[in-house]
Amino acid sequence: MAAVSGLMWRPLRQVSGLLKRRFHRTAPVALQVTVRDAINQGMDEELERDEKVFLLGEEVAQYDGAYKVSRGLWKKYGDKRIIDTPISEMGFAGIAVGAAMAGLRPICEFMTFNFSMQAIDQVINSAAKTYYMSGGLQSVPIVFRGPNGASAGVAAQHSQCFAAWYGHCPGLKVVSPWNSEDAKGLIKSAIRDNNPVVMLENELMYGVPFEFPPEAQSKDFLVPIGKAKIERQGTHITVVSHSRPVGHCLEAAAVLSKEGVECEVINMRTIRPMDMETIEASVMKTNHLVTVEGGWPQFGVGAEICARIMEGPAFNFLDAPAVRVTGADVPMPYAKILEDNSIPQVKDIIFAIKKTLNI
């Protein structure tokens, strides 16, 4: 009241303007949120929304997760819903699948997807095939999530990309976020989905902050599974990628823009089901295609995109052969210089784009 009373003897128009400035509510602004915190926020909101949701995995509870993705959730929800497991992927993945069949909605964290090979029978034979084999009577609403692909200095056994492995299997949905918006929206959609969903994160992206728009801050925010996003509009060439390499593609596009080449960069977001409509529409516009991924070339995500383009309506619009940029066809070396040469770098993407455009 004191703030208002001091204005009593001023002209009405002046008072109105002062009050508007003094009591005006500012519009929500975009925050800077790391991928780690975005996943944490998404899981927290879904745990709060649905008491059937629970998280289990190695070190997810008292230690707050090996990468601190589950930070604070054990303190908030307790032992019943945030469960530390023994180092036995086959065992706790099987427990999670059984819980999903019984009506719960488990989030099964693998400390790295390389360890999911210990549990791949549960993921494929128990989770992915049950809805089909039961004639649609038994759904398996489960999320398998954790870091995927190359990290740094962890050598051959901890650096594989499983996008093509799990994307190969009918019955699974496979998502692969790049930024914080992707991560929160996709983890929430995955938890709510009635099918088994594999969410392939990236360890090197966990600590990277991204602008978090106001709509992503809502508890109702979802990123639809099966829908890609055009991160940058362009007219000369389509560049399709997923996970961490999306950032490399945007860097390459920024460099090439200074040379007059405008790249259209597509963030796939989902590996299976693949959003070919968005990719085809872009190729029909740009007449050129480059795919970029961190995984191995043979039978990879890029190979599937190229095959579908060849089989579909966009093939006749191509002015040059599609080109794939992939990880090297070798087990990941330990030495840093060799590691850097085994995964796609910005310079490799620029080289492939110029090769495709013949410049």
N, C-alpha and C positions, 0 to 999 in steps of 0.2 A: 504494500500500500504506500509505503514511504516513497518508492520509486515513482509511483504515479502522482502522488500529491504535489511533488515539486514541479509538475507540469501544468497545474490547474489554471494559471493565469496566462498561459501562452495561447496564441491563436489555434483554433481547432485543427486546421490543416497541418500545422507544425507539430502539434501533439501527436496526431495520427502517424506521421512519419517517424517520429522518435520512438513511439511504441512498437511500430513494425520492426524497426532496427533492433530494439532492445529485447523483444520477445519472439523474434522470428526463429522458427525451427529450421535448422540446416538440413538439407537433403542428405541421405546416406551416401557415404563416399567409399570408393574402392580401397581396400586394405592391402597390405603386403602380407601374404600368408605362405608359409612353406608347404611343400607337398606332404611332408610328414604330418604337419598340424591339420592339413585339410582332410587327410584320411582319418586321423584321430577324431576330428569334429564329426565327420560322417558316421563313423562307428558309434560314437557317443550318442548322437541324435537317434540312431536306429535302436540302440540298446534301451534308450529312454522311451522310445515310441512303442516298442513291442517286447514284452517280457519273454517271448520265445527265443529271442536272439541271444546268443552267447559266443564268447571268443575262447578258443583254446589253442595251445601251441607251446613251443619251448621258450621259457623266460618271458612270456607275455604279461604275467601278473605282477609279482613283487618287484621284479627287475624293470618293469615298465616297457618291456620289449627289447630285443637285441639292438634295434635301431630307434628305440623310444617312440615308436608309432602308437603304442597303446598306453602312453604316459598318463597316469592319473585314473585310468579306468578301473583298476583293481580296487583302489581306495574308494571309488564311488559306488561300485556294484558288488564288490566282495567275491569270495571264493567260489560261490555257486555259479557265477556268470563269467568270470575271468579266470581261466583255469590253466595253471602251469602243468605241462606234461613231461614225462620222461623223454629221453632222446630215443624215440621209437616212432618214426614217421608212419610206418605201416600200421602200427597199433592205434595212434591217436587219430589218424585219418579214417580208419575203420570205425572208431567210436563216433566220430563226427558224422559219417555217412549213416550209421545206425540211428543216431539221434535225429537226423533229418527225416529218415523214413518214419520215425515215431512222432513227427509233428513239430519238432523244434527247428530253429533256423541257425545252424552253427556257422561261425566264421573260423575256418581252419587255417592258421598261419604256418607257413613253412619258413624257416629262418632264411632259406634261399631256395629257389625253385630247383636248383640242382639236387637238393635233398628230396624233392618230390618224386624222384626216380625210385626211392625206397618204397613209395606209396602209390605208384602209378597204377597198380592193379585195382586199388580202391577207387582212384579217381575215374578210371576208364570203365572197368568191368562192374564195379558196384554202384557208382554214382551216375555215370553218363548213360548207361544202357537200361537202367531199371524202369524208367517211365515207358520206354518202348516195349520192353519184354513183359511188362505187366499189363499191356494193352491200355495204357493210360490210367490205370487205377492207382499207381504208387508214384507220386512225385518225390523228388529229392532236392528240396530247397537248401542248398549249401553253397558257401563261397570258399574257394581255396585261394589264398592270397599270400603275397610275399615278394621279395625282390627277385628280379629276373634279368638275365643277360649279363654283360660284362660289367664288372666293378673296376677296381684298380689294384693290381698286384696280387690277385688271388689265383692266378694260373688256370690250368686247363679244366680242373674238376669243379671249379666254382664260377665259371664265366659263360655258361651256355645260355642261349636264348631259346626259350621253349614255345615261342609263339607258333611256329610251324608244327611242332609236336602236338600241342593240344588243339590248335586250329584244324588239324587233320581229322578230328574225331567227332562224328555226329552224336548229338545228345548233350554236348557241352556248349556253353557260350563262353567266349574268350574276349576279355577287354584289356586294353593296354594304354593307361593314361600317360599323358606328357606333363601337363602343368597342374596347378592346385585345383583349378576349376574342374578339370577332367577327373582328378582323383576323388574329390568329394562327391561329385555327381554320379560317378560310376560305382563307387563302393555302396552308395545308398540304393541305386537301382539294382545292383547285384544282390544285396541282402533281401530286397523285396521280391526278387524274381523267384518263381516256383521251380526253376531249373537249376542244375549245378552250373556255377559260373566260376571260371578261372580268371583271377585278376592279377595281371603281370605288372608289377611295379618295377622301379629301378633304384638301386641303392644310391647311385650318384645324384639322383634327383631329390632325395628326401629333404636335404637341407637347403634346397634352392627356393628362394621366395619369388612369388608371382603376384601380380595384381589380382585381387579377389573382388570381383564386381559385386555391387549390392545384392543382386538377385542370387548369387552363390552363397550369400550369408544367411539366406532363409532356410528354415528347417524343412521347407517343402521343395527345395531345389533338387532336381534330378537331371542327370544326363542320360538320354535314352540309349539303351543298348542297341547296336546295329546302325548307328547314325554317325557319319564322319563330320568333320568341321573344316571349313576352308579358313585357314589361319591368315592367309594373305592372298588377295586377288591378283591375278596376272593374266597376260594375253599370249605370251610366247611359248610357254612350256608348263606342263603339269608335273609337280614333284610330290610324290605320295610317300608318307612315312608314318611311323608310330613310335611311341615312347621317346626316349632321350634324343634320337636322331632328328626329331621334328625341329628341335632347337638349332641343330646344325644346318638343317635345310633353310631355316629362316635367316641364319647368318649368311649363308651362301647367296640367298635371294637378295639380301641387302647389298652385298658386294656387287652382284651382277646388275642390280638396278642402276648403279652409278655408270655402268657401261651400256645402258640402254636396253638391257634384257629384263623383262618383267615376268617373274616366276609365280605361278599359282601354287601355293603350298597347302596340301591337304593333310590334316591330322586324322588318321584313321579312327582312333579311339577304340574301335571294336575290330577284332580280327575275325571273329565268327559270331553272328552272321556278318559278312563283309558288305559294306555299303557301296556296291558297284555303281549304283545310279549316280551318286555324286562324282565318282571318278570318271565314269563314261561321259557325263555332261561336260566335265572340265576338259577332257581329251578332245571332245568334239569342238570345243572352243579354241584350244591352244594348238592342236594338231601334233603335239609332241608329249612324250611321257618318260619320266625317270622315276624309279622306285628306290627307296633308301631304307635299309634295315641293318641292325647289328648282328643278325644271325647268319648262319652259313648259307651259301648260295643254292646248293642243290635242294630241290623241293621246298624252297623257302616261300615266305609271304610274297615277295616280289615276283617270284616265278608264277604263283597263282594269279596275281593281278595281271601279269602279261598274258597268261593263257586265256583269262576271261575276256580281256580286251580283244584278243585275236578272234575269239569265238563270237563276240557280240557286235552290236551296231557301230561301236566307235572305231573298229579296225580300219574301215574305209576312210576315216578322217585323218589317219596318221600320215605325216609327211616324211617320217624317218622311223627306223626300227626303235622300239622301246629299249631302254637301257636300265640294267639293275646295278645299284651300288650296294654291296653287302660286306659282311665280315669275311676275312680270308678263310679259305677252305682248309684250315689247319686247327688242331687243338690250340687253345690260347697259350702263347708263350708267357713266361714269367717276367723276363727282362722288359723294362718299360719301353725302350726304343722299339722292340719287336711287338709289344702289345699295341703301341700307338699305330703301328703299320698293319695291325690285324683287324682294326675296327675302322669304320668310315670316319674320315675327318672332313672338315669344311672344304679343304682343297680338292679332295676326291670328288665331292659333289659338284663343285664348280667345273672340274675337268669333264665329268660325265655330261653335264648340261651343255657345255660348249661343244663337246663331241657330237651330241645329239642334234644341236642346231647348226653344226658344221661351221663354227666360227673360231 
